[in-house]
């Protein structure tokens, strides 16, 4: 009897815990469908593990140039470059924690990055937030 009760409790726990977790791919589909008023069955989603979100958003490198007063002082320029490199690395690491998807349908095709948002108690696995990248000419 005790084994049956344990098994029942285990099944209930598994069912309850699995219903509260939304897949990131599902969130990407729902977000895209809502944004473009596109029926979900017409939305295609493909995970892009080969794409880093930092590269999509920031490009290959930083474009910012140092101010003239810094540029003309070698010690200040070295510090300016080191500070930018450190900040860039932190930003890229944070962005690359997002999962990237290529989503298309209803005449639109784009890359999005999705994650489960954090709330006051941890990660809200029942919700997904997605971010659009810059518009691309050819995905």
N, C-alpha and C positions, 0 to 999 in steps of 0.2 A: 504494500500500500504506500509506504514511504517513497519507494522508487517511482511509482506512478505519479505521486504528487510532485516530486522533484522534476520529473520530465515535463509535467504540465506547466509548472512554473517556468521552466527553461523555455518552453515553446512560447508562452505568453511574453516573456522578456525579449526573445528574439523578434517576435512580431511587433511589439511596441517600439523597440529600438530601430528596427528597419523602416518603419513607417515615417519616422521623423527625420530621415536623412535624404535630402534631395541631391541627386547627382549634378555635378557642375555642367555636364553636357545638356541635361534637361533644362537647367537654368539658362544656359546660352540660347537654347531653342525658344523658350518662353519669352525671354527678353527681346530677341530679334523679332519674333512674331508680333509682340505688342508694339514695338517701335514702328514697324512697317505695315501694320494691319494685315499680316500675311498668315493665312491658316497654317497651324503647326505642322500639318501633314505635308505641306509644301516647302518646309524649311529643312535644309540639309546641314548637318553639323559634323565637322571632322576635327578631331583633336590634332593640334600641331605641336608635337613635342620637339620638332626641329626649329621652332621659332622662339626666341627669347623676347619677352614683352618689353624689356628695356630697349632693345634694338628697334622695335616697332615705334615706340614713343619718343626715344631720344636720338635714334640714329646710331651710327657707328662711333661717333666721338662728340666731344663738346664743341660748340661753335663760338662760345663766348671769348672775347678778346679782353686782355687786361687793360685797365685805364692807362693813359699815357704816362702819368707820373710813376706808376708801378713798372711799366714796360721799360723805362729808361734806367731803372735801378736794379742791377743783377740780383742783389740779396732779396729785395722785395718781390721781384719776379719769381724767384725760386720758391719763396713762401707762398705766393699767390697760386702758382702751378701745383704745389704740393697740397694746398687746401682744396683746390678744385678737384684734384685727382681723388682725394679721400672722400669728399662729398659725393662725387660721381660714383665711386665704388659702392658706397652705402645705398645710394638711390637705386642703382642697378640691381643690387642684391635684393632689395625690397620688391622691386617690380618683377624680378624673375621668379618670385615665389608664386605668382599668379599662373594659372593654367590657361593656355592660349588655344582658341578654337577658330576655325574658319567656318563662317556661317553664310549660307546663301539661300535665296528664295525670292520670288516675286520681283525679279529684276535687280536685286541688291546682292552684293557679295562683299564681305568685310571680315577683318580679324577682330576678335574680342578677347578680353582676358576676364576670367571669372574666378571667384573665390567664395567661400562661406564667410559671412561677416562675423566680426567679433561683437559680442554683447557683454553686459555686465557680469555674466556668469561663465564666459568662455567663448567658444565658437558656436554659432547658431547653424547647425548642420541642416536645419529644415528650410533655410533660405539661401539664395545665391544672389550675389551682386556681380554685374558684368560691366566692363568698361570698354568703350569703343576706341579704336585706334584712329590715327589720322586717315582720311580718305585716301584710297590707293587707286591708281589708274588701272593696274592689272594685278590681281591677287595671285 
